[in-house]
Amino acid sequence: MTIALLLTLAALAVIDSTSFGTLGIPVFLLLTTDRDRGRRLLIYLATVAGFYFLVGVALMLGASAFMEAFGDALQSRTAYIVQLAAGVGLFALSFRFDPKRRAKRGRPERAFVPRTGGPRTMVLLGLTAGALEVATMVPYLAAVGMMTSAGLAAGQWLPVLGTYVLVMIVPALALMALRAAAGGWLEPKLERLRAWLAKHSASMVGWALAIIGFLLARDAAFSLFFQPS
Protein backbone atom coordinates (compact mmCIF):
# COMPACT_ATOMS: atom_id res chain seq x y z
CA MET A 1 0.00 0.00 0.00
CA THR A 2 1.59 3.26 -1.14
CA ILE A 3 1.52 6.66 0.55
CA ALA A 4 -0.02 8.13 -2.64
CA LEU A 5 -2.93 5.68 -2.36
CA LEU A 6 -3.47 6.51 1.32
CA LEU A 7 -3.41 10.25 0.61
CA THR A 8 -5.90 9.82 -2.24
CA LEU A 9 -8.21 7.76 -0.03
CA ALA A 10 -7.94 10.39 2.70
CA ALA A 11 -8.91 13.11 0.22
CA LEU A 12 -11.92 11.09 -0.93
CA ALA A 13 -12.98 10.48 2.69
CA VAL A 14 -12.82 14.23 3.39
CA ILE A 15 -15.04 14.84 0.35
CA ASP A 16 -17.51 12.25 1.67
CA SER A 17 -17.47 13.96 5.08
CA THR A 18 -19.00 17.10 3.53
CA SER A 19 -22.04 15.42 2.01
CA PHE A 20 -25.52 16.35 3.20
CA GLY A 21 -25.91 13.02 4.96
CA THR A 22 -22.63 13.24 6.89
CA LEU A 23 -22.60 16.98 7.63
CA GLY A 24 -25.85 18.71 6.65
CA ILE A 25 -28.22 16.53 8.68
CA PRO A 26 -25.87 16.45 11.74
CA VAL A 27 -25.76 20.26 11.74
CA PHE A 28 -29.57 20.33 11.73
CA LEU A 29 -29.67 17.85 14.62
CA LEU A 30 -27.19 19.98 16.59
CA LEU A 31 -29.54 22.96 16.31
CA THR A 32 -32.38 21.23 18.16
CA THR A 33 -32.88 22.47 21.73
CA ASP A 34 -33.71 19.30 23.69
CA ARG A 35 -31.22 17.50 25.91
CA ASP A 36 -31.13 14.32 23.80
CA ARG A 37 -29.63 15.96 20.72
CA GLY A 38 -26.14 14.56 21.44
CA ARG A 39 -27.40 11.00 21.87
CA ARG A 40 -29.56 11.26 18.76
CA LEU A 41 -26.65 12.56 16.72
CA LEU A 42 -24.36 9.75 17.89
CA ILE A 43 -26.99 7.15 16.98
CA TYR A 44 -27.42 8.76 13.56
CA LEU A 45 -23.68 8.96 12.86
CA ALA A 46 -23.10 5.39 14.04
CA THR A 47 -25.86 4.23 11.69
CA VAL A 48 -24.43 6.13 8.72
CA ALA A 49 -20.88 4.91 9.40
CA GLY A 50 -22.05 1.32 9.86
CA PHE A 51 -24.12 1.46 6.68
CA TYR A 52 -21.21 2.79 4.63
CA PHE A 53 -18.83 0.23 6.14
CA LEU A 54 -21.11 -2.73 5.36
CA VAL A 55 -21.72 -1.45 1.83
CA GLY A 56 -17.97 -1.05 1.40
CA VAL A 57 -17.28 -4.60 2.62
CA ALA A 58 -19.89 -5.97 0.23
CA LEU A 59 -18.42 -3.97 -2.64
CA MET A 60 -14.86 -5.01 -1.81
CA LEU A 61 -15.77 -8.70 -1.63
CA GLY A 62 -17.66 -8.49 -4.90
CA ALA A 63 -14.95 -6.39 -6.51
CA SER A 64 -12.25 -8.81 -5.35
CA ALA A 65 -14.02 -11.71 -7.01
CA PHE A 66 -14.47 -9.58 -10.12
CA MET A 67 -10.77 -8.66 -10.12
CA GLU A 68 -9.75 -12.31 -9.90
CA ALA A 69 -11.64 -12.94 -13.12
CA PHE A 70 -10.92 -9.71 -14.99
CA GLY A 71 -7.95 -8.16 -13.14
CA ASP A 72 -5.55 -8.33 -16.07
CA ALA A 73 -8.08 -6.72 -18.40
CA LEU A 74 -8.78 -3.90 -15.92
CA GLN A 75 -5.10 -3.08 -15.70
CA SER A 76 -4.64 -2.95 -19.45
CA ARG A 77 -3.98 0.16 -21.51
CA THR A 78 -7.57 0.09 -22.82
CA ALA A 79 -8.96 0.05 -19.29
CA TYR A 80 -6.80 3.03 -18.27
CA ILE A 81 -7.98 4.93 -21.35
CA VAL A 82 -11.59 4.25 -20.29
CA GLN A 83 -10.76 5.43 -16.76
CA LEU A 84 -9.15 8.59 -18.15
CA ALA A 85 -12.24 9.29 -20.26
CA ALA A 86 -14.50 8.66 -17.23
CA GLY A 87 -12.45 11.06 -15.10
CA VAL A 88 -12.59 13.78 -17.76
CA GLY A 89 -16.33 13.11 -18.17
CA LEU A 90 -17.00 13.47 -14.43
CA PHE A 91 -15.01 16.70 -14.39
CA ALA A 92 -17.06 18.05 -17.30
CA LEU A 93 -20.30 16.87 -15.68
CA SER A 94 -19.49 18.86 -12.54
CA PHE A 95 -20.15 22.11 -14.43
CA ARG A 96 -23.83 21.13 -14.80
CA PHE A 97 -24.19 21.68 -11.04
CA ASP A 98 -22.90 25.26 -11.19
CA PRO A 99 -25.44 27.50 -9.35
CA LYS A 100 -25.37 30.17 -12.06
CA ARG A 101 -26.15 27.64 -14.80
CA ARG A 102 -28.93 26.14 -12.68
CA ALA A 103 -30.43 29.59 -12.09
CA LYS A 104 -30.39 30.39 -15.82
CA ARG A 105 -32.23 27.11 -16.48
CA GLY A 106 -34.80 27.93 -13.79
CA ARG A 107 -33.63 25.17 -11.42
CA PRO A 108 -32.75 26.77 -8.07
CA GLU A 109 -31.27 24.63 -5.34
CA ARG A 110 -33.82 23.33 -2.84
CA ALA A 111 -33.48 23.09 0.92
CA PHE A 112 -34.18 19.89 2.81
CA VAL A 113 -35.25 19.69 6.47
CA PRO A 114 -34.97 16.25 8.08
CA ARG A 115 -37.35 15.07 10.80
CA THR A 116 -36.14 14.41 14.33
CA GLY A 117 -37.31 11.83 16.85
CA GLY A 118 -36.16 9.01 19.12
CA PRO A 119 -33.42 6.42 18.58
CA ARG A 120 -35.52 4.38 16.17
CA THR A 121 -36.17 7.47 14.08
CA MET A 122 -32.46 8.32 14.07
CA VAL A 123 -31.55 4.82 12.87
CA LEU A 124 -34.18 5.07 10.15
CA LEU A 125 -32.95 8.54 9.20
CA GLY A 126 -29.35 7.29 8.98
CA LEU A 127 -30.32 4.31 6.85
CA THR A 128 -32.48 6.51 4.62
CA ALA A 129 -29.71 9.08 4.17
CA GLY A 130 -27.22 6.32 3.35
CA ALA A 131 -29.58 4.60 0.93
CA LEU A 132 -30.40 7.85 -0.86
CA GLU A 133 -26.72 8.68 -1.26
CA VAL A 134 -25.67 5.23 -2.50
CA ALA A 135 -26.42 6.23 -6.08
CA THR A 136 -24.27 9.38 -5.73
CA MET A 137 -21.50 8.10 -3.43
CA VAL A 138 -18.94 8.53 -6.19
CA PRO A 139 -16.02 9.23 -3.78
CA TYR A 140 -16.70 5.99 -1.92
CA LEU A 141 -17.03 3.98 -5.12
CA ALA A 142 -13.80 5.50 -6.39
CA ALA A 143 -12.06 4.59 -3.11
CA VAL A 144 -13.29 0.99 -3.33
CA GLY A 145 -12.14 0.80 -6.94
CA MET A 146 -8.67 2.09 -6.07
CA MET A 147 -8.27 -0.35 -3.16
CA THR A 148 -9.40 -3.19 -5.40
CA SER A 149 -7.02 -2.21 -8.19
CA ALA A 150 -4.17 -2.09 -5.66
CA GLY A 151 -4.80 -5.76 -4.89
CA LEU A 152 -4.99 -5.26 -1.12
CA ALA A 153 -5.61 -8.27 1.11
CA ALA A 154 -8.59 -8.25 3.49
CA GLY A 155 -6.26 -7.63 6.42
CA GLN A 156 -5.20 -4.39 4.70
CA TRP A 157 -8.40 -3.00 3.26
CA LEU A 158 -10.64 -3.74 6.25
CA PRO A 159 -8.85 -1.31 8.61
CA VAL A 160 -8.47 1.21 5.78
CA LEU A 161 -12.20 1.00 5.10
CA GLY A 162 -12.99 1.37 8.79
CA THR A 163 -10.73 4.42 9.02
CA TYR A 164 -12.37 5.85 5.89
CA VAL A 165 -15.87 5.80 7.37
CA LEU A 166 -14.56 7.25 10.65
CA VAL A 167 -12.97 10.16 8.79
CA MET A 168 -16.34 10.72 7.13
CA ILE A 169 -18.02 11.50 10.48
CA VAL A 170 -15.11 13.36 12.15
CA PRO A 171 -16.32 16.87 11.12
CA ALA A 172 -19.77 16.18 12.59
CA LEU A 173 -18.21 14.84 15.82
CA ALA A 174 -15.95 17.90 16.00
CA LEU A 175 -18.95 20.21 15.65
CA MET A 176 -20.72 18.22 18.36
CA ALA A 177 -17.77 18.72 20.72
CA LEU A 178 -17.63 22.44 19.90
CA ARG A 179 -21.37 22.74 20.46
CA ALA A 180 -21.02 21.17 23.90
CA ALA A 181 -18.08 23.42 24.81
CA ALA A 182 -19.23 26.71 23.29
CA GLY A 183 -22.95 26.51 24.04
CA GLY A 184 -25.08 29.31 22.60
CA TRP A 185 -22.09 31.11 21.07
CA LEU A 186 -21.87 28.50 18.29
CA GLU A 187 -25.58 28.29 17.46
CA PRO A 188 -25.77 31.31 15.09
CA LYS A 189 -22.75 29.98 13.19
CA LEU A 190 -24.28 26.51 12.97
CA GLU A 191 -27.51 28.03 11.70
CA ARG A 192 -25.64 29.87 8.96
CA LEU A 193 -23.76 26.66 8.09
CA ARG A 194 -27.02 24.70 7.98
CA ALA A 195 -28.62 27.26 5.67
CA TRP A 196 -25.52 27.32 3.44
CA LEU A 197 -25.36 23.52 3.18
CA ALA A 198 -29.06 23.29 2.38
CA LYS A 199 -28.84 26.03 -0.24
CA HIS A 200 -25.64 24.84 -1.93
CA SER A 201 -26.07 21.07 -1.79
CA ALA A 202 -26.09 20.77 -5.60
CA SER A 203 -22.95 22.86 -6.05
CA MET A 204 -21.22 20.68 -3.43
CA VAL A 205 -22.04 17.67 -5.59
CA GLY A 206 -20.46 19.51 -8.51
CA TRP A 207 -17.25 20.12 -6.57
CA ALA A 208 -17.15 16.48 -5.48
CA LEU A 209 -17.54 15.30 -9.08
CA ALA A 210 -14.80 17.68 -10.23
CA ILE A 211 -12.32 16.48 -7.60
CA ILE A 212 -13.12 12.80 -8.17
CA GLY A 213 -12.86 13.22 -11.93
CA PHE A 214 -9.46 14.85 -11.50
CA LEU A 215 -8.22 12.05 -9.21
CA LEU A 216 -9.38 9.32 -11.58
CA ALA A 217 -7.93 11.08 -14.63
CA ARG A 218 -4.64 11.73 -12.82
CA ASP A 219 -4.32 8.08 -11.77
CA ALA A 220 -5.06 6.86 -15.32
CA ALA A 221 -2.73 9.43 -16.92
CA PHE A 222 0.11 8.39 -14.59
CA SER A 223 -0.38 4.72 -15.52
CA LEU A 224 -0.61 5.50 -19.22
CA PHE A 225 2.16 8.05 -19.69
CA PHE A 226 4.55 7.98 -16.73
CA GLN A 227 4.93 4.33 -15.72
CA PRO A 228 7.59 2.29 -17.49
CA SER A 229 6.07 -0.31 -19.79
N, C-alpha and C positions, 0 to 999 in steps of 0.2 A: 504494500500500500504506500503510495507516494505522498509527499507533502502537498504537491499540486492537487492531487485528488481530494485530500482532506480539506484544503482551503476552498476548493470549488464546492464541496458538499456543505461546508460551513456557510458559504455565501448563499447557497440555495436555501438552507435552513433559515437564515435571516430573512430572506424574501418571504418564505412561508410564514414566518412569525408576524408579518405585517398584514396578513389577510384579514378579511372581516370576521371570519370565524375564530381566529386566534388572537385578535387584538380589538376589533370593533365591538363585538358582543361583550368581551370582558370589561371594556371601558364602560359600556352601558350598565352592566351589573354592578360596577364599582360606584355608580352614581345613585344607586338606590339608598334609601335612608334607614332601612331596618337593620337590626343587629346581626342577622344571619347572612349578610351579603358576602362576607369572607368565606364562610363555609359553602355557600352556593357556588361561588366562583371556583373554589378548589375542586368541587365535584364536577363542575362543567369542564375545567381544564384537564382533569384526570380522564374524563370521558373522551375528550377530543384527542388527547395524546395516546390513549389506549387504542382508540379507533384507527388513528393513523399508523400506529405501530403494527397492529394486526393486519391492516391492509398492506403495509410494506412487507411483512413476513410472507403473506400470501403471494404478493407480486414477485418477491425474490425467489421463492421456491419454484413458482411457475416459470420465472425468467431463467432460473438455473437449468431447469429441464430443457427449456427452449434452446439455451446456449449450448448444451451438450449435443443437441441435434444440428444446430445451425450456426455454431460459434465461428467456424472458419469463414462461412459466407458473410457473417456480420462484421468481420474484421477485414474484409476485402476492400479493395480500392473503390469498387462500385458502392458498397455500403457507406463508406465515408463520404462519397460524393452525394449520396442521398441525405446523409446527416447534415452535410454542409448546406444543401438546398433547403432542408427543413429549418435549420437555424436562421438562414437568411429570410425564409418565409415567415417565421415567427416574429422576427424583428420588423419586417414590413407590416405584418398584421397588427403590431402594437400601435401603429399610427391611427388605426380605425377607432381606438379608444380615446383619442385626444379630445378633451372637453370642448375645444373650439369647433372641431369638426362635428361633434355630436350636436352642439347647439345650432349650427348651420342647418343640420338635417332635421331639426326639431325633435331631438331625442335627449332631453336633459337627464342628468343623473338623478336617480330616485333614492330617497332615504328609506332605511329599514329599521323598525323598532321591534326587538325581540320581546317575547313575553317572559315574565319572571314567575317563580313559584317555588315549591319545595324540592327536595332532592330528586324525586322521580321526574319532575319537570326539567330539572337541570340535566339529568342524564339524557332525557329525550331531546332536549335542546342541543346538547353536544353531539348526539348521534345524527340529528337532523342537519346540523351545520356541517358535520363531516361528510355526510352522504351528499349534500347539495354541492360541496366543493370537490367531490371526487372527480367530476367531469372536467374541472378546471385546475386540478392540482398539478399543473405542469412542472413546477419546481421539484415536487416529490417524485413524479414519474421520471424526470430527468436524472435525479439522484439515484433512483433504483437502477436505471439503465446504465449509469456510469459505474456503479458498484458491480453490476452484473458483467459488464464488459471488462472490468479489471480482474475478473475471475477470482473474487475473494471467497474464502471458505466461510462456512457458517459461523465459526468461532471468531471471524474478523468482522463480518458485516452485521451480525446481531448487535454487538455493543455500539457499532457506528450508527446503526438504525435507531437504537435506543437513545443515544446522545442527540441524534438529529431531532427527534420529536421533543426532547427536553428543551433544546435550543428554541424550538418553535414557540414554547409557552413561557420562556424566560422574560420577555418584555412585559407580559401580562402579570407575572408574579412580581416583577420589580415595581410595577405601578401599584399593585396591591400593598406591597411593603411601604411604599411612599405614602399611599393613602392612609395607612394605619399610623404612620409617624407624623405626617403633616396635618392630618385632620381636615378642617374646613378650608385651609389655605389652598389645597390642591384641587378642590372641587370645581372652581371656575375654569381652571386649565383643563381638567378632564372633560368638562362640558364642551369646551371649544374643540378639544381633540375628537370627542364623539361626533360633533356636528361635522367636522372636517372629514373624518373617515366615512361617515354616511354619505356626504355630498360627493366625495371624490373616489368612491369605491371603483368605478369603472376605469378612471385614469390610473389607479393603482394596479389594476389588472394589466393595463397597457405597459406600464413600467416593468412589471414582472415578466411579461412576454418578451419585451426588448432585451432584458438582461439574460433571460434563459436562451433566447435566440443567439445572442452574442456568445454565450458560453459554449453552446453546442457547435456553432460555426467555428469558434476558435479551436476547440478540441479536434474537429474534423480537419481543419486547415493544417494544424500541427502534424497530424498523422499523414496527411496527403503530401505536404510540401517540405516538412522539416525533419522527418524521421528518415534515417537511412534505410534504403530498401534491401 
